[in-house]
Amino acid sequence: MNKDQFKRAANISSALADRWFPHIDAAMKEFNISTTRQQAAFISQICVESGGYRTLTESLNYSIGGLAKFGSRLTAAQREQLGRKVGEPALSAARQAAIANLVYGGRYGNNLNQDGWKYRGRGLKQVTFKSNYIACGKALGLPLEEQPELLTSDANAARSAGWFWKANNCGTFADLGDIIGLTRRINGGANGLAERQAGYKRAMGVLCA
């Protein structure tokens, strides 16, 4: 795969392709993302996860209605108190932190009061939760437990996505063409499934040409 193929497969600008191709190419080699189906699925899944290769830190700037995605982790009163109201500007960092600490707290190693915010999604895959930061850090040789923001560097953002792919056996789903199963493994549900399927089809068309 060359840079032009990556650009067309991901459907991104030349500037974004210039920025990301070296890191994506290196991550694919490091984590043995080698078959055409794997590469097409990796490119398209990570594209959705990162908002088109533009977002490296999770935003919790949710409207009241948008907070419903977290289900029972927030009460109706909490959604009303913390969510962005109609006409209101973006939520402050303090309100976003309060949301993160409520919805991510008490799970997967997030045991301290501020762990939900400290270990919110980062990197191209949006690695989330302290236990995942620790595991990713060990694999990549980075002190992510102490410095989770290291995943916002371009090289580490791409490597963390490759780490997650390998650690969660995503290549097996990709080689079967099972985008529904792969999406569940990566995202925990079917969020953005149609976009992921369309992106995979586009990437396959480019990489198989």
C-alpha positions in Angstrom: 0.0 0.0 0.0 1.3 3.4 -0.9 0.3 6.9 0.3 -2.1 7.5 -2.6 -3.9 4.3 -2.0 -4.1 5.1 1.8 -5.6 8.5 1.0 -8.2 7.1 -1.3 -9.0 4.1 0.9 -9.5 6.4 3.9 -11.2 9.1 1.8 -9.1 11.8 3.5 -7.3 14.9 2.3 -3.8 15.0 1.0 -2.6 16.8 4.1 -4.1 14.1 6.4 -2.6 11.4 4.2 0.8 13.1 4.4 0.5 13.2 8.2 -0.8 9.7 8.8 0.5 7.4 6.1 4.0 6.9 7.7 2.5 6.1 11.1 -0.2 3.8 9.7 2.2 2.0 7.5 4.6 1.5 10.4 1.8 0.3 12.7 0.6 -2.2 10.2 4.1 -3.6 9.8 4.7 -3.7 13.6 1.5 -5.5 14.4 1.3 -7.7 11.2 -1.8 -6.2 9.7 -0.8 -7.7 6.4 -3.6 -9.1 4.3 -5.7 -6.8 2.0 -8.8 -7.5 4.0 -7.1 -6.7 7.3 -5.6 -3.4 5.9 -8.9 -2.3 4.4 -10.8 -3.1 7.7 -8.1 -1.4 9.8 -8.1 1.8 7.7 -11.9 2.0 7.7 -12.5 1.1 11.3 -9.9 3.5 12.6 -11.2 6.2 10.3 -14.6 6.0 12.0 -13.1 5.8 15.5 -11.0 8.9 15.0 -13.5 11.0 13.1 -11.7 10.8 9.8 -8.2 10.7 11.3 -8.8 14.1 13.0 -9.6 13.3 16.6 -7.0 11.9 19.1 -8.7 12.8 22.4 -12.3 11.9 23.3 -14.7 14.7 23.6 -17.5 14.4 26.1 -19.3 17.5 24.9 -22.7 15.8 24.8 -26.1 17.3 24.7 -28.7 16.1 27.2 -30.1 13.8 24.6 -26.7 12.6 23.5 -25.9 11.4 27.1 -28.7 8.8 26.6 -26.0 6.6 24.9 -24.6 5.8 28.3 -27.9 4.3 29.5 -28.2 3.6 33.2 -24.7 5.0 34.0 -26.4 8.4 34.2 -29.7 9.2 35.8 -32.2 11.5 34.1 -31.3 14.2 36.7 -27.5 13.8 35.9 -28.1 14.1 32.2 -30.2 17.2 32.7 -27.6 18.8 35.0 -24.5 17.9 32.9 -25.6 17.7 29.3 -25.4 20.6 26.9 -28.7 22.5 26.6 -30.1 23.9 23.4 -28.2 27.1 22.5 -25.5 26.5 25.1 -21.9 26.7 24.0 -19.6 23.7 24.3 -19.4 22.1 27.7 -16.6 23.2 30.0 -13.8 20.8 30.8 -15.1 20.5 34.3 -18.6 19.3 33.1 -17.0 17.0 30.6 -14.8 15.6 33.3 -17.8 15.1 35.6 -19.5 13.1 32.8 -16.4 11.0 32.2 -15.9 10.2 35.9 -19.5 9.1 36.1 -19.7 6.9 33.0 -16.2 5.4 33.1 -15.7 5.3 36.9 -15.5 2.1 38.8 -14.7 -0.1 35.8 -11.6 -1.6 34.2 -9.1 -0.2 36.7 -10.8 3.2 37.0 -11.0 3.3 40.8 -9.9 6.9 41.8 -12.3 9.8 41.6 -10.7 11.4 38.5 -9.7 8.2 36.6 -12.7 8.4 34.2 -11.4 11.7 32.9 -7.7 10.9 33.1 -8.2 7.7 31.1 -10.8 8.8 28.6 -10.4 7.8 25.0 -7.1 8.7 23.3 -5.2 7.7 20.1 -6.7 6.7 16.8 -8.5 3.9 18.4 -9.6 5.9 21.5 -8.0 3.6 24.1 -10.2 4.0 27.2 -9.9 2.9 30.9 -6.8 2.6 33.1 -6.4 -1.1 32.7 -6.2 -0.7 28.9 -3.7 2.2 29.2 -1.6 -0.1 31.4 -1.7 -3.0 29.0 -1.1 -0.8 26.0 1.8 1.0 27.8 3.5 -2.3 28.5 3.2 -3.5 24.9 4.4 -0.2 23.5 7.1 0.5 26.1 5.4 3.7 27.2 4.5 5.0 30.8 0.9 5.5 29.9 -0.4 5.0 33.4 1.5 8.1 34.5 1.3 9.9 31.2 -1.8 8.9 29.3 -1.5 12.0 27.0 1.4 10.2 25.3 -1.2 8.6 23.1 -1.9 11.9 21.4 1.4 11.9 19.6 0.8 10.7 16.0 3.2 7.8 16.2 1.8 6.6 19.5 -1.8 7.2 18.3 -1.2 4.8 15.4 0.7 2.3 17.4 -2.0 2.1 20.0 -4.5 1.3 17.3 -2.3 -1.5 16.0 -1.8 -2.8 19.6 -5.6 -2.9 20.1 -6.1 -4.7 16.8 -3.6 -7.4 17.6 -4.5 -7.8 21.3 -8.2 -8.3 20.4 -7.6 -10.7 17.5 -9.3 -8.3 15.1 -7.5 -9.7 12.1 -9.6 -12.9 12.3 -12.8 -11.0 11.8 -11.3 -9.0 9.0 -10.1 -12.0 7.1 -13.6 -13.4 7.3 -15.0 -10.1 6.0 -17.1 -10.0 9.2 -17.5 -6.3 9.6 -20.4 -6.6 12.0 -18.4 -8.8 14.3 -15.3 -6.6 14.0 -17.3 -3.5 14.8 -18.6 -5.2 18.0 -15.1 -6.2 18.9 -13.7 -2.6 18.3 -16.7 -0.5 19.5 -18.7 -2.8 21.7 -21.8 -2.5 19.6 -23.0 -1.4 16.2 -22.2 2.3 16.4 -21.5 3.7 13.0 -21.9 0.3 11.3 -23.2 1.6 8.0 -20.2 4.0 7.8 -17.8 1.3 8.7 -19.2 -1.1 6.1 -19.1 1.6 3.4 -15.6 2.5 4.3 -14.5 -1.1 4.2 -16.1 -1.5 0.7 -14.3 1.6 -0.5 -10.9 0.6 0.9 -11.2 -2.9 -0.6 -12.0 -1.4 -3.9 -8.8 0.7 -3.7 -6.4 -1.9 -2.3 -7.6 -4.6 -4.7 -7.4 -2.5 -7.8 
